[in-house]
């Protein structure tokens, strides 16, 4: 008889075998699955890794034909559970058949418990052996031995919570994705699948909301009055600057030079801002500036000094770890969790999926600190920590104990080479180092800063100055990710007279919100109950793979497809991109885990919530499809630069040039929902002039056969009273015949010449070939604008086109040389 254990992954199975077998174990394969054999306490043991889920939910095959099945029906059909990895299922049954004890040893969280229950279900088909559960949070020898020496009972609530999530996510994802995709395909040709997910869509919704606020941001003007002070006098440096003056370039240059001089010439220089801060009324700012711009001295009215302490960070849970890895290391949440998982499996750190941010009262810190001292980067700090606390270490705990796992912490010390040898993923040591430094920092004293505030008066106007100085590094000594920059101030007392070096009245504009960072997105997801500590990175990554948003450095930018989809859903069914319903479903899942409700009850209640959203979706189908199909068509039209005309004033979709058997016109891509059209000339090649704008509100300006221009929605430009404003004529000079009109350059497809604007009949020929340009330079004889012409393979020629000017020139020459 044999004890059989099932771990979640192959690496975990081998680590367990190594510890329980005292390093003596052998590897074998059962149906292609790796299993590890060893002897323990006189019994035969086998530990096998399962490689994740072995079973999964799906609809029966007859419901998988999209065009033949109403998506709404899927909400009333119960998904079935299928074996997805036949070889692993076979291995479980073969190993379980002769077992006298079966131990489930997957990761201790919802998904891990659910995977264990999948193995339990398969094992019970062939075995009546008792099934127990080994729970552990790290691969330390003591913890693994303790977990397998006294295994407990499997946690049905935890496993069924994962089951509820799988069923409800499948129902919503399948029904909503099919409905939206098929509905849009009725009116817009697209092969894309418009994916709607219960967590994926609200996650993208957060990014959309931020991008929307950026695009709709309306900047406002404000003015800020700044003053530079010094405790020493240097009259040559005293300047007064007002950026509203016209000589902007000179001001900027002097300002830059002045900054450099202040830094090099005086260590006692500092700046302050007027008490009013951002002044929204220009007149008020100008009045204050005018009053004090000539002042050379100021007085320190008040000085206050306060000591502030910055407490260490609380222990790391998963969400906080992912946020800090993104902010400090610029590693994506999904990649960070993958690295942390491998560090855990290698026995370097504890289990990385936890909601707990406080240590148990009996947690042993000293042995871990002692082991971490093997790394020279931490050794000196740890020695100082142990000396300061006399060996009695006290953590700065958070407030949440989820009763699942302890916070994320290092299990044993290692140098960079050892970590990278054990975990070959890029960024492995950086993540390990962050976990170690966070663990040590949590046990250290607070950082102490001295904060100084000055109140300075120029005449009767007050300026505020703040500065700080670090008195004690505390935990920042080891945790240099959050290094605070000191703003040092010179030694100043109340009543001191200061010298005013420069005063500026700076005009500026309010800035739009910044793009969302991954760390902020994780915070929003956690706060609104979107996903879990384990699934949050997956939902972010899914949106990236769908092409809905992308990351650049630490920030997230929504892509056109994602914005278009979210904007359309927000327009028609805003509840789909909001987190409220998902948060309610997450609460149901938690109740299953806590044993408050049964799986079937949670699925029924959750399905009812999903049906409510689906009802809103179908009721607003026309609004959604009109918006979404129009956006898809608009995107295609905008990419067709040759035919794209502009934006429809009625529905905001694209306008494009449309040609049919009956003629051509500019029309809206939103047809038939929007039938807005504009006529265009029946003949002549039409070319959109992208640089031309119609002052009368024409949609676009077209060149018609290189003969005249046409404003879409207005008509031909040659009949317009704004023609000369939009397209000023190229003039040469005063007509030599009528002495009233200007000679205008006329360009036709096959010729070019000068003609009198007053139409007196006078014309003059020009060179037929070459690149002809009217210059600003004037003829010294007649005052006409000179012309420049460059013909191929010939020298460039500059000349005056006035025939009578040449005659005058000849006459003058003849008079000089009779």
PyMOL commands that set and color helices and strands:
alter all, ss='L'
color gray80, all
select helices_A, chain A and resi 10-20+61-63+66-68+71-75+86-97+110-123+141-149+156-185+200-215+235-237+248-265+282-292+318-329+333-345+366-372+376-388+416-422+428-442+474-477+480-482+518-527+536-545+560-572+574-576+580-593+599-619+621-639+717-719+723-726+803-816
alter helices_A, ss='H'
color red, helices_A
select strands_A, chain A and resi 2-7+26-30+33-40+43-49+55-58+80-83+99-105+130-133+221-230+239-242+269-274+297-310+447-458+461-472+497-509+549-552+555-558+644-647+654-660+663-668+677-679+686-688+701-704+708-711+715-716+731-734+742-747+752-756+763-765+771-778+785-790+797-799
alter strands_A, ss='S'
color yellow, strands_A
deselect
rebuild
show_as cartoon
